């Protein structure tokens, strides 16, 4: 008889953009091509709890996912898709409770019961403070929402995975395999301890909690090491759930995980090389039967260039299908059992992870390690070391720092058509939809539901029932989150930059740029000051942090205030700090809306001699337009030499100051 591990894994494509209707059409096309589950990408306002008319949402609506403001959007998103039969993964964290409530009500309108629904809400808030940056509330309040959702689903949605603890984003932020294991499992301990001690789940049902916990992991191109990492993950999770939580059912202790393979290593230079990288990364989570992923979604070859097109996503889906259906992978037991090499590497990873978990627990656990900045500092330092290895050539990246000569690629011959472009009318359409929705709903019902939410937030009651009432009353994403912001306050996570001193301490190139910075500082009568800014809602701060660390290493005074700033706040900081240059980092695609606002704001403030440089995923046509709008330089993922970039920035400052 075939077991779960003999069958192909669930095959997904991470998708969603522009509008609910357009995303629905994309979902239905992908399902028709053989995709066996949905993985929904939400736009940044939805992820961070803002409606399309909030100032921070400007330029971000529909860019990196689908905008969902209310129940009407969810109805349109899943139109003609029978949710009772669908396995749906939702990449949503701060507002996970809200989105699951919307999903449940939409499914009930289709005739499905909550008990029938299968899928996953990511709902891992800890890693948002470390990598993705889509948190909305302080850690303790966020953990309450996380655990309330877990308790609710265990009781009412038994097939649903209420949390997908994510090591994926930790690796994207620079985590080593040991850090990825240890920090993810430390998050699991924080969540499970909170559920165990919260009293909402009877002790005899704690095994049900554990077996609904899933993980979302990353797999890099070092696929032997990644295979060992996953075997170590299986061992550590089994030990943890047995020894700490007393779960005796081996099936309940099984590590259940899905994968999005590495996007950090995708290159803009020679992007066709990303195809073989993605295939190798897929092998790391499929070769070992005893540690095989339950669901896999792959990035597309052109994600370092911009938003993939449907054809690019199809290519990645076909990679999975060829492996599952044409190869003999699923015909054998675990091919690594008995390998001394694999056993030794797994043992080393397990030992290293245990040591790191003990260190985090000694600090008071994962939440305390977030609040002190320890976890973030560790990731920024690891990422800086990785960047330095690539820049020195110690770590080879084909087509980037070795084998750089290339034939012209037909894939990128026309860069403007090599990526998907978001409909520029999407934001206006979302604003109009929001206005219509508000005009047609029962305002008294909305106010009543929000009052109940406000009252429940002051108690220890589970917030899911009042959240469902808000959904049915017609409350919007921004209104639901706005009440909780009012109750719990705002939060700014540690940046991790302060603790990463001197990781790039040596090297003739760095010394030369230090001399250049010092000389220019002397000529201008004060130390060079660089403001690193993250405008809008883009929380992927890895690049900005690495720029800040390297700028400080070469002698700049660096002002970096973290993520989620309005253009007005960035301009105000530039004035207050009397900076020599403003560096902006945007990866969400909102650069054409936000950067010109900052350039104009600086000029209006009289800072004519303060140049602006921009880094991010910026297509060539947009880079030309930004330069025409007054931006001094544009850097994209192909510009991996941070020290050379710092030298360029000094030149830009000298040119702006005519020295």
N, C-alpha and C positions, 0 to 999 in steps of 0.2 A: 504494500500500500504506500502511495506517495505521501510524504510528509510536507509540512510547510516549506522546509528548506530545499525540497526537490523541485518545487514549482518556481517559476520566475517571480521575482520581486515585483512590488507595485511600481509601475513606471509613470513618472509624473514629469510635467514641464512647469516650471515656475512662471506664471503668466498673469497678466492683468495690466491694463493701461487705459488712458484717455477717458473712458466712460464705462458704466456698467453694461450698456448695450453692446459696445464694441468688444468688451472683454468676454461677454457671453458668446458672441459669435466666434471668438478665438477659442474659447473652451470647447465649443461644440465641434469645431474643425479638428482640434487636437484629439478629442475622444473618437472621432470618426477614423483617425489615422492609427488607432490601436493603443493610445494612451489609456491607462487603467485607473487613473485617479486624478483629482484636481489639486493643484497647489496654487493658492491664490496670493498674488502680490497686491498689497494695498498701498495707496500713495501715502506720502509722509504726513499730510494733515490728518488723514484717518488714523495712522499709526500713533500720532502724538496727541490726538484728541482735540482737533480744531476743525471748525467748519470752513468751507471755501472762502467765506467772507472775512476771516480773521486776517489781520495784517501779516502774520508770520506765514500764512498759506499762500501769499502772493507769489506766483511763479512756480509753485510746487504741485498744483492740482493736476492729477492724472499723469505725473511725470514718471515715477518709478513703480506705479501700480494703479489700481482702480480706486477712484474716490467713492467712498460710501458714507453718506451723511445721514441716512434714515432707512426705514423699512422699505420704502419704494425702490431705493437703489438695489437692495438685496433681492427683491422680487425680480427686477430686471436682470440682475447679474446671473441668476440661476433659472431664468425662464426656459422652459422645455427641458430642463435637466432634473430628472427624478431624484431628489435628495435622499429618499429612503434607500436607494440603490447605489448611492455614490460614496466613495471614500474621499473626503475633502480635507486637505491640509490648509490651514490658514496661518500665514506668517504675521502674527499679531501678538503684541505683548502688553503694553501699558493699557490698551483698550480691549484686551482679549475677552473679558467678561461681556462687554458691550457687543462685540461682533458675534460671539456665540449666541447671545440672546437674540440678536437680529436673525441669525441663521436658524435657530430653533423655531422662531415664530414663522418665518418664511416656509420652513419645512412643514409646520403644522397646517399652514394655509393650503399646502399641497395635499394634505391628508396623512402625512407621516406623523408618527408619535416620537417623542424624544428618545425613547428606548430603542428605536430602530436606527438612529443616526450613528454613522461611523466616520471617524476622521480625527483630526488633531488640531488643537489650538496651541501655538508655540508657547505663549504664556510664561516665558522664562525672562523675568525682569532683571535678574542679576547681571547677565551679560550685556544688557542695554547700557548699564553704567560703565561698562568696560570697552565696548566696541561699536555697537550700532547706533547708540545715542537716541533711541526713540522712547526713552522713559518720559513719564509725565508727572509722577508724584514721588515723594521721598521714599527711600527703601522700605521702611517699616510698613507704611500704608500700601505700597505696591505689593509687598509680600502678603498682606491681608487679602487683597483682591485675588492674588494667585491661589492662595489656599482656600478661599471661599469657593472659587470656581472648581477646584479639585473636589471639595466636599460635595458640592452640588451634583457634579457629574457622576460621582461614585454612587450616589443615591438615585438619581433620576435619568442619567444617560450612560448606562453601564458599558456600552460599546465605544464610548468616546474616550480618546486620550486627552486628558485635560491639560497636560503640560508636555512640552517637547524641550527637554533641557539641552541647551545648545553649546556644544564645544566647537561647532563650525566657526562661529564668529570670533572665538578666541584665537583659532589658528590664523584667521584673516588679520587679526590685530597683532600677530607676531608670536603667538604661543608656540613653544617647543612641544613635542609629543607628551613629555612628562607634565608640562603645565596644562596642556589641553585636558589630559586625564584628571589631574588633581583639582583644577579649578571647576570643571564640570561636576565632578563628584562632590566637591564641597558645596556647590549650589544645591545638588540633590539632598545633601544632609540638611541644609538650612530649610528647605521646603518640607521635607518629610518630618523633621523635628517639629516644625510649626503645625503641620496637620495632626501629628500624634498628640501634641500637647494642647491643641485648640479645643478638643472636646466635641467637635462636630461629627466625627466618625467614630463609631464604637470600636473598641480595641479588637474585637473579633473580626472586624471587617478591614483591618489595616492591610492584610494581604491583598485585598481588592484594590487599595490605593496603589500599592507597589506595582502590581501587574498592569495598571493603567498608565504608569510613568513610561514615557518613551524619550529617546535621545535623538538629537539631530547633530550629526558629526561631519567633519571635514576630512577629505582625503587628498594629500598632496602627491606630487609626482614620484616621491621616493616610496614606491608602492610596497616594497618588502617591509620597510619600517612602518608603513601605514597598516599593513596586514597584522604585524606584531602589536601595534597599538590597539587594534580592535580586539585581538585575542586577550590582551591585557585588560581592556575595558570589560570584557565578559567576565574575567576572573575576579576583578575588583568589585564589580556590581554584585556578583553572586555572594562574595564574602560580606560585603557591607549589609546587604538586605538580610542575610542569615544572622550575622553576629550582632549588628546594632539594633535590628528591628525584629528579629526572631521569626522571620518568614520561613516556614519549613517546607512549603510546596515548591519543588524545583521549577515547575512551570511558571509560577508567579515570579520567580527570581530571574527568569531569562531576560537578558538584555535585548530590548526591542528598540531598534534604531533605524532612522532614515538618513539619507546622505544627500548633500549637495557637494559635489567635488570642488576642489580648490579654484577660487577666482583670483586669489592673491597672485598666483604665478602666471596668469594669462598676460600675454605681452601684446603691446601695440605694434612693436617692430616684428616683421615677418609673422603676422597673426595666424597664418596657415599652420604654424608649428603648434598652435593651441589644440588642434584636432588630436594629434598624438598624445599631447599632455593629458587631455581629458580622458582618452581611452586608458592610459596607464593609471590614472587616478581612480577610474572606475574599477580596475582590477584589484586595487588595494582593499576594497570593501565587498568584493564578490568571490574572490578565489577561495577563501577559507570558509568552508561550509558551516563550521561551528561558530563563526563570527560574521556571518553574512548579513548584509543590510536587508531590512524588510521592505524598504522603499528607496528608490534612487531617482534623483533628478540631476541633470547635467547642465552646466552652463553651455553657451554657444561659443563658437570660435571667435566671434567678433565682439565679445562683451567689453574688451578693453577699448573698443572704438566707440561704442554707443549701445543703444537699445537693439537687441537682435530682432530680425524679421521672423515671420512665421516659418519661412523656409529654413532659416538657421536653427530654429528650435526643432524642426522636423529632423534635421541632420543629427542632432544630439539624441533625439528619441530613437532613431534608427541604429545608432551605436549600441544602445542597450539591447535592442531587439536582435541584432546580429549576434551579440554575445550570448543571449539567453536561448535563442532558437536555432542558430546555425552551429555554434561550438558545442563541444561535449562537456562543458563545465558542470552541468547539473546531473551528470550521470555517475559521479563519483562521491565517495565519502571525503572527509577533509584531507586534502592532499598534503597538508603540512604536519599532520600528526606524526610524531616520532622524529621530527627534524631537530637535530641538536642546535643548529644555527638559530632557528626560530625560537626554540625553547629558551636559549640563553638571552636573546634580545627581549623576549616577553618578560622574563624574570627581571632584567635590568629596568625595564619600564615600570613594572609593578613596584619594585623597591623604591625607585625615584618618586613615583606618584604617592606612595604611602607616606614617605618622608615629607613631601610638600603638603599633603592633606593634614598631617599632624601639625605642621607649622601654621596653617590657616586656622585649624581648630584651636590652637593655643592662643590665637589672637581674639577668639570669640566667635569664630565662624565666618562664613562667606560675606554676610552683610557687614559685619564689623571690618573685614578686610577691604570691602569696597569703600566704606566711610573714611577709613584712615588713609586710603590711597595706595595701599600695598599692592593690591592686585593690578591696578592700572599701571603703576610704576614698573612692575615686573614685566608686563606686556610691552610697554614702550621701550624698555631696555632690550628685551629680546628682539623686537622688531628692528631697533637701531643696529644691533649686532648683525642681523641678517642683511640689512642694507649695506653695511660696511663690507661684508664678505662678497657681495655682488660687485660693489664698486672696485674692490681690490682685485677681482678676478678669481678669488679663492673659491667662490661658488659660481659655477658656470651656468649661464642662462643662454641657451642657443639662440643666435640671432640678435642678442642684445649686447653681451660682452665677449662673445666668441662666435666665429663663423658669421660675421656680420654682412659679408658681401652676398648679394642676392639677385636673382633674376626678377624682373618686374612681375608682380603677382596679378593675375586676372581677377582674383577675388577682391582686390582693393583698387582696381584700375579707376573706378569711379566711386570715390569715398562717400559722396553725397547720397548714393543709392545703396551703399553696402550696409546700411543700418536702417532700423525703423525710426521714423520721425513721429512724434506725438502731435496729434491734431492741435494746431494753435488755438482753435476755437473751444477746446475741451474745458478750459477754465471758465470761460463765459457761459458755456452750457451748464456747467455745474452750479454756477451762481444763480442762473435763471431757474434751474430745477429746485434749488434751495428756497428761493423766494416763493415759488409756486407751492411747494410743500407746506411752508409755514402759513401761507395765506389760506390754505384749504383745510387745515387741521382744527381741532377743537382746543382752543387756547386754555380753557379752564381745565381740561383733562391733562394737558401738558404741565400746567403749573401745579396741579394736584400731585402728579406723579413725581415731579422734581422735589416737591416738599417732602414727600415720603422718602425719597432717596437721601435728602439732606438729614432728615431725622434718623434714618437707619444708620447713616455713616457715623453718628455719634454713639452708637451702641456696638455691641459685638455680634449683632445678628448677621446672618449671611446676606450679602447684598444682591445675590442673583434674583430672588423673587421681585424686589422693587425695580431692578434693572429690566426684567421682562415686562413689568407694568409700564415703564418708561417707553419701551419699544412699541407696545401696543397703543400708547397714547399719542405717538408721533413725535417724541423727543428726538433731537438730532445728536450726532456724535459730539459736537462741540458743547452742547448744553449739558449732556450727561457728564462729560469730563470736566466741564466748567464748575459744576456743583462740587465735584470731588477735589478740584484744585482749591476751591473756596474753603473746603473743610480741612484739607491736609496740607495745603501750601505748595509752593513751587520748590524746585530743587536743582542745584547745579552740581554735577558730579566732579570729583577731582580729575584734572587733566593728565596726571602722571608725568608731566614734562619736568617738573622740578626735581624729581628723583633720578633722572637719567643723565647725570653729569659725567662728562668725560668719556663716554663710550667710544668716541671717535678721536681719542686724544692724540694719536700719532699720525705720521705720514707727511711727506714733503708737500703734497698738494694742500693739505689742511694748513700747514705752517705758512705756505705762500699766501693763502687767502687771509689768514690771520694778520699777516703783515700788511696786506692791502686794506683790510678793514681798519687797522690801527692808523695807517697813514691817512686814509680818507677822514677818519674821525678827527685827527689832528688838524687837517685842513679846514674842516667845517666847524671846528671849535667845540666839539662834544662827542661823546660816544655814539656811534650809529645805532639808531633805534628802529626796529622792524616790528610792525604790528601784523600778526598773523590772525586773520579773521575767517570765521565760518558763518557766512550769512545764510538766512533761510532755515529750513528744517533738516537739512542734510546732516545726519549724525555720524557719518563715516569719517572719523577724525584722524585715522591712522596717518595719512599723508601730511596733514597739517601738523601733527605732533612730531613727525620725523623732520619736517622743515624747521620747526621751532627748535628742536634739539640740535640740529646741525648748525643753524644760525647762531645759537649761543656758543657752540663749540668753536666757531671761527671768530668770535669776539663781538657779535651784535648783542645789544640789550634787546631782549625779546619780550613783547607784550602779547600774551596769548590768554584770552579769557574763556576759551572753550567754545562749545557749539551753540547754535540756535540764537543768533543775533540778528536784529533788524539792520537794514542799511543805515538807518539813523543812529543806532547805537555804535556801529563801527566808525562812522564819521565822527561822532562825539568822542570816542576813545582816541582817534587819531589826533584830534585837536587837543584833548586834555594831556596826552602823553608827548606831544610835540615830536611826532615820529618823522623819520626820513623816508619811509617807504611803507606801503600797505600791501600785504600779500594775502590774496583771497583763495580759499580752497572750496570748490563745489564739485560734487560728483553726481548730483541728482538731476542734472539737466536744466537747472533754473538759472544758469549763468547769464543768458541773454536778457532776462528780466532784472536780475539783482545787481549785476556788476555795473551796468551803466548808471543805476541809481546812486551807487557809491561814488563813482567817478564824478558825477554831477554834484553830489553833496559835498565832496572835498573842494571842488572848485568854488562852489557857493560859499563855503566856509573860509575862502581865501587861501587854501593850501595848494596854490598853483605849482609849487616846486616839490610836491609829494607824489611820486609816481605810484601807479598801481600795477602789480603783477598778479597773474591768475594761474592757478593750477587745477587740474581736474580732467575729467573725460570730456574734452572739447573738440568736436569735429572741426576739420580744417576751415570750412566755410564760416563757422561761428568764430573761430580764432581770428580770421581776417576782419570780421565785423567788429569784434572787440577791440582790435588794434586801431581800427578806423574810429572807434568811439573814444579813444584816448588811453587805452591800456598799453603799458610799455612793453610787456612781454607775456607770452602764454606758454605754459609748460603742461605737457600731457604725460601719460605713463611711460612713453618711450624715453623721457628725460630722467633716467635713473641716477645720473651723477649729481648727487645733492651738493657736493663740494663745488663742482663746476657751476651749478645753479647759483650758489651763494656768491661766487665771483661775478657772475652776470648781474646779480642784483646790485652789487657795489658799483658796477659800471653804469647801471641804470640810474642810481642815486647821483653819481658824479655828473652824468649827462644832464639830469634835471637841475642840478645846482651849478652847472657850468664851471666845473673844476677839472 
